[in-house]
Structure formats: structure tokens, C-alpha cells
Amino acid sequence: MKAHTVRPAYFFPSKKYPQDRLNQRSAFLRGFDVIATPLFSTFISHLYTPVEDLGRFCVEVAKGRWPDQQVFMNTDMRKLVKELP
């Protein structure tokens, strides 16, 4: 068994599953998400991780992809996910 450290930046429940947002975020944080998401994804995209990409990335790490790397910063994750088929 090998441990990996995943260091995502800002992420939140997917818009595809609105019930998750209601159960995982307070009203204040849901409001913050509405404002922060477009700002982060546009102006500081290296600090934003779409939750779908985070999930896909973690599955690939668990399957043994990128075995020589143990720590994954957000910018690394975003770059590696884009390289996936």
C-alpha cells in the first residue's frame, strides 16, 4: 500500500447533484460558492479544482498512475487530469 498526498485548492459539490450542495454546505457557503466559483475559475484558476476532476484524479492515483509521485499540488493535478485519455 502506498500513501499519496492530494492538495486540492477550492472545490465544492457538483452542480449535477444539487441535493449534495444542500447537505454539505450552509446557506452562507452556498452563497459564497455562487460568487467565488466564477471568480476563482476565471482569475485564479490554479486555486480552483472542479470536483469531477478531483474525483477522476484520485481514482487514477489509486489505480497506480504516476507511481513515482507522492505529493500532488493543485496545479499538478489540473495538468495531469488534462493529459488523461
Summary of the structure (lengths in Angstrom):
residues: 85
radius of gyration: 14.1
end to end distance: 25.5
largest distance: 41.1
contacts: 193
relative contact order: 0.21
helix: 56%
strand: 9%
